Amino acid sequence: MKKNVHPKTIAGHKVVCTCGATYTINSTSTTIPQVDTCWKCHPAWTKQFEAASNRGDRMTRFKEQMLKTQQKQKEIQKNAKSTKKD
């Protein structure tokens, strides 16, 4: 086999999850990886599917965000009209 073809593996990387759990892995990367979900906080492993489904789907969250934005724009327009009258 050819020598010096594969990257060097670094042992002892600590992976940090957003829930606070840490894991030690082997990696070729020199940066410290961060994971969004792990087996301790993922709904499939914790059997908490209700919590994930209660957040709503993307369209529901998008529509709520759009309503908030439109309300803020109306308030800004009212404030602009009242400052012009003064």
Stockholm file with secondary structure:
# STOCKHOLM 1.0

chainA/1-86         MKKNVHPKTIAGHKVVCTCGATYTINSTSTTIPQVDTCWKCHPAWTKQFEAASNRGDRMTRFKEQMLKTQQKQKEIQKNAKSTKKD
#=GR chainA/1-86 SS CCSSCSCCCEEEEEEEETTSCEEEEEESCSSCCEESCCTTTCHHHHTCHHHHHTTCCHHHHHHHHHHHHHHHHHHHHHHHHHHHHC
#=GC SS_cons        CCSSCSCCCEEEEEEEETTSCEEEEEESCSSCCEESCCTTTCHHHHTCHHHHHTTCCHHHHHHHHHHHHHHHHHHHHHHHHHHHHC
//
